[in-house]
């Protein structure tokens, strides 16, 4: 009957009412949970999505059929993630029955044991930046060296452990029981001891290093208290403060705040040292040099300037302090003005001459190079060239009779051709009947009304800078109304008083070559490194274009790495004939330098190095006329072995191998009758003769030439090898020359004879480089024993070893890269800026891109001594990083990081480095612009990612440019980048402000920017205020 009763929905029982939540919900232990977890729970409870889901949940049905589907799938193409309920694992890591303050340590726990740790939420260490993040929690083990007697091989068993228990003997009954653990015992190994009895824990390396650093600091501080008069102890303590600052730092590189803190610490230490050092002038100079270097980093410029006045008043005769002060004045952006800076240079030379009896000519010329270089870069290029023409005429072409200042004034005002100019005869051959120089120049471009204001300025200013280089004359029609173009005697007479008349001719010539950024002469001089490594004097680098030949051959790799924008090595005759001799930086024509060099060699009594330099210069720019010049020089100096050697190299470089061999052999045969033993100059000829055969791959010929120093070869030398007696006698003779040269302090001769002896061993013993390097090692030991391991002579010897290794790698059938690496690494450690050694090392390691030893080597040498690293070292690091490419791990960010570090240290005031840096950022901007897929704006008006990247690249160009401007206030050419290469980056208003900077710094401008027309235009554009307009 019950089955027949109809079932209606109204008869269904009503659902039970939902119980209301209590006023005080149960916490379930939340009071003991950390505050961060509580906050997260509160946020989740207040989530609107959660509340909406609670409303939608049907309490009457456990489920329902969705016939319509999810509209969000059509809208988003997938599920709406905001409608997906969150999943939270409550209690993850906790243990039931234990308080909530403990949690499972997942890193230390294993499948056998569980370790607990406090349930505190510490910030996770970052793997890339944290110092201790990569440190493993396990301590390293090392094997314990077995001790005791040798094992008894007559036994029928062996001990598995050298530390095993000894046999129990009767005499051991009274001994104390052993402390060694029994394997049957229930105690586990002690936590402080390893499980393996044959091992023990290594000491914590990082803790050990930190302890050593602090211990060394305490030792140095204690030494300065006991010996306050020893300046070496103070300097060591000051240098050690960098290691103290680096303690507990996440990186070995110091941040800006770290460097400021380090400077403050060092300044305080310098001050304490100066109080206790006493009256020793030399020690005070060392301390003041370091103090002022740190003061420029920590103090404002006004305070530094005041301190400089006090320091120079105490030591007015210190050349080093004056050079540092010139660096400060020339690079101080806030107060730099050309005329004031020039006055400081004059004051420097006057003070040195008044307070020093014998001022070194090299120091005075260095200051003059700096002064004329600044004059040239500030836009007064005609005046700078005129100064050098004046000095060269008075020193080299001075007449024997009337050589007074009045006579030279008459010569200059006559406006006849001067040294370097066409048809110049020089002051020595001047007569009153000589006609003035007739210089015909095309007129400069006139103002074009169709061009905008800054387009017109850019065109006319760059043209004038390029064409108006030589000093003008009153008769010139071009730029006749320019007061700075025509140079009168009154303009140059103050500079003639700066340099004494007794300056050596060779030194003055090299000073002019340095001013022109040309290579030095081949013969080493102590002043060469100081002049050519000065960052202020490196104005222009020729941008190297990487070779398109991507061959993996060693010679191609070496050529690419050697093509660095800035080079540093000891110049030799062989290297001189490989130089580019670029004159782009100074703006002079190649003919001007050639005529100047020809004027030098016209005097038969002049240095032979001038003729050698002329031949190398003409080989690069006038190869067809180089051999003719060589014959004319040899006709005038038939006994000059140096010129014969240069002539042979010219013929060899032109591809005339037979002619070169004939030159070398003829001279050697001629000298055989005049000398029983080879002299140094004959050794140079012999060295060139031997290496020319090696370059052609004629190894047997090279060996015969090496054992035939007099040039006479047997008729059948191509059919047999030299006998052992001849080889031994040659080696003995070379060893004697080397020993005699070392006794006479003729290091260049000793290096040359040692190199020939090593080459003889190399060719005799089947091209085994190890045997040849043993010969070189003897000379290296001698340099070390005589405390000359870092001297220029030792660097020249290192280059000789590099030349042998280069030949070995390119010609030997089997080459061990490890041999090249182990030989070069100590040499690079001694000479970290030698680009020859660095190029060879990089070429050798280019085959092993996985283990980047080159970057590691540069990192080691640069980071440990960033302040002492030269600009050439930074230039090579940037060049190497650029050539590596993105596949090998090099990116624009890594290259940019090197530029930033270089400009923070030794390259901060290097115009060439800042120009290259800005050009690099401009190139990156062009790449970003080419990557931009479309120039159409978005509908929503927002910028696309490509547009944002372009804007960021433009901002980097501006930031780099302004950073360089703050460090190069004297350099007009650098500011002109904003009007030329980077003109599309800067707005017209920014260009107007930069033009005001050039006027404020008293740069010379050919185009007028301070007239009424310019100010009216600026007022109309709104670039200036009304107050400025009514000035």
C-alpha positions, 0 to 999 in steps of 0.5 A: 500500500505504501508503494501506491502513495504518490510522492510529492516534493511538498512531503519531503522533509525540510533540510536542517538549518545551517548552524550559525558560526560561533562568536569565538571560532576555534583557533586550532592552535593558531595562537602558537603559529607564526604571525606570517602564517596567521596573516596569510590565513586572514587574507585567504578568509577575506578573499572575495572569490571564496565568499562568492563560492560559499554563496553559490554552493547548494546545500540541498544538492551534493551536485548538479548537472551543468548544461550550459558550460563554463563561459570563461572557457570561451572568454579566456580559452581555459579555466578561470584560475580565480574560480579554482579553490586554493589548496593548502597543506596545513601542518606541513613539516610539523610533527604530531605531539610536538609543539608547533615551534619545531619543524622537520629539517628537510635538508638534514633529514634522511630516510633513516633519521629526522632532524628538527629545527625551529619553525622560524621563517628566515629569508632564503639565501640567494645563490648568486649573491650570498657569500655563504649560499654555495657553501656545502653543509658537509665538511671536506675530508682528507686522508691521513698520511699513514705513519709507522713502519712499513708493512710486513709482507710475510704476514698472511693478512693485511690491516684494512686501516692504518689506524687499526688496533694493535695486537694485544701483548703482555706488555700492554696489560697496564696500558690505558684502554684504547679510545677507538670505537668498536664496530659492535658497539651501540654508540654511533660515531662522534659528531666531531669525528668522521666515520672513516678512521683514515680521514679527518676533517679539513679546516673551514677554508672561509673561516681560516681566510677570515682569521688570517686576514684579521690576524694579519691586520693585528700584526701590521697594527702592532708593527706600526706601534712598535716602529712608527717611523717605518713607512713600509709598515704603514703602507702595508697596513693601509693596503690591507684595509681593503681585505678587511672591508671585503670580509663578510662581503657577498662579492669581491667587488666593492660597492660605492659605499664600501669604497667610500668607507674604505677611503675614510678608514685609509684617510684616518690611517694616513693622518695617524701615520703622518703624525708619527712618521717624523721629518723624513721627506721621502716617507711623507711624500709616499703618505701624502700621495696615498692620502690625496688619492683617497681624499678625492674619493671621500671629500668634496672638491673644495675640501680637496683643493684646500688640502692640495694647497697645504700639501704643495706648500710643504713639498713644492719640489715633488714632481709626483705630487704636482702631477697628481694636482694637475690631474685633479685640476684638469678633471674637476668639472665644477671649476674647470676653465681652460685659462685657469687650468693652463695657468696651473700648468705654468705655475707647476713648471715654475715651482719645480724649476725654482725649488729643484736644482736639477729638474729631470727633462723627462718630467718637464716634457711630460708636463708639456705633453699634458699641457699641449694635449689639453690645449689641442683637445680644448679646440686650440689645435693650431696653437698646440701644433705651433708650440711643438714646431717652435720647440723642434725648430729651436732644438733640432734646426737651431743655427750655429751663429745667431740663435737668440730669441730675437732671431727666432722671432724674426724667423717665425714672423717671416711666415716661411714654411716651418718644420713638417710643412711643404718646402720647409728648410728649417731655421738653420737654413733660413735667410731673409730672402726666403718667401713666405709659405703660400698655402691655398685652402678651399673656402669653408662652407657657408651657412645654409639657411635651409639647415636647422640651427644645430645642423648648421653648427655641426656641419661647419664646426666639424669641417673647421676642426678637420681642416684648420689644424696647422697654425695660420698666417696673417696672409691666409684668406681662410678663417682670416677673421678667427683670432685663434687661427693665426698664431703670432710669436707672442702667442708661443713665446711663453711656452719657450721659457718652460723647457730648457735649451739643453733637452736631448734631441731624442727625448724631445722627438719622442715627446712629439711622437707621444703628443701625436699618439705615434709609437715610441722609438725602438730603443727603450727609455725609462720615460716611455712607459710613463708617457704612453700609459698616461690616461690623459694622453690617450685621446683616440683609439682606432676602433678595431673591426673583428676579422670576418675570417672565423677560422679556428687556426691559431694564427687567425685567433692570435691576430684577432686578439692582438688587434686591441685598441690600446697596446702595451709592450716593450718596443723592439725593431721587429715590432716597430715594423708591425705598427699601424702609425695612425695619425687620426687622433691628432688630425695631422696629415701623414705627409706632415709626419713624413716630412718631419722625419725626413728633416730629422734624418737629413742631418748625418749626425742624427740618431740612427733610430730616426732613420729606422723609424722613418723606414717603418713609417714609410713601409706602412704608408708609402710601401713603394718608396720605402726601399728607395728611402733606405738606399738613400739613408745607407748611401749617407751612412754606409756603416750603420748596421741598424739601418741595414737591419731595417732595410732587410726587414723592409724587403722581407715585409714587402715579400722580397725574401731573396733580396732580404737574405742578400742584405743580411748575408752581405752585411754579416760577411762584411763584418766577419773580417772586422770583428772576431766575436759578434757585437750586439748590432751583429746579433740583431742582424743574425736574429732577423736573418734566422727568423726570416727563414723560420717564417718561411718554414725553412727550419734547416736553413734557420739552423744553419744560419744560426751556427753561421754568424758570419754569413758564410754557409757551406755549399751542401748545407741543404743536404746535411745537418750541422755537426755537434761540434759546430752547434756546441761551439755556437752555443758556448759563444752565445753563452759567453756573450750573454754573461759578458753583457750581464756583467756590463749591465747590457740587458738587451744584448743578454736577452738577444743572445739568450734567445738565440741560444734557446732557439738553437736548442729548440731547433737541435732537439727536434722542436722541444719547447721544454728544452728551450724554455730551460735556457730562458729560465736561467736568465729569469732566475738572474733577473729575480736574484738581482731584484729585477723580475718586474723591470722593463728588461725582464718584460722584454725577455718575457716577450722573447719567450712569447715569440718562441712559443708563438712559433712553436704553436704554429709550426710544431706537429704536437703542441701541449696547451698546458705548456703554453699556459704554465709558461705564460701565467707567471709572466702575465702575473709579473706584467699583467698589462702586456698585451702581447702576453695576454693575446698569446694566452687568449689564443691558446685558451680559445680552444677550451671555451668551457673552462674560461681561464682567460676571464679568470686570469683577467679577473684575478689580475684586475680585481686584486689590483684595480687601482694599479691596472693600466688603461691598456689592461682594461682595453684588452679585457673589453676587447677579449669580452667583445670577441668571445661572443654570446655563445661563449658567455659574453653579452652586452651586460658583461661588456658594459660591466667592464666599461663601468669598472674601467671608467671607475678606476684608471680609465676615469679620465681617459678620453679614448676610453669614454669615447669607445664606451659611448660608441658601444652604447650607441651601437647597442641602441642601433641593435635595439632599434633594428629589433623593433618589429613594428613602428605602429603605436598600440591602440591603448596608447601604451608603449610596447616592450620593444619601444621600452627597450629602445628608450632604455638604450637611449637613456643608457647612451645619455647616462654614459655621455654625461658620466664621461662629460663630468670626467672630461671637462676639457675635451671638446671633441667628446662633447661634439659626440652629442652633435654628431654620432649621437645627435638623434639621441639628444634633443635640441634643448639638451644640445643648447645646454651642452653648447653652454657648457663648452662656452663655460669651459672656454672651449674654442668654437669656430662657429659663433654660438653666443651671438644675439641670433643664437640667444633669440632662437633659444628664447623663441624655443623656450630653452631659456628664461626671460631673465637669461634672455635680457642678460 
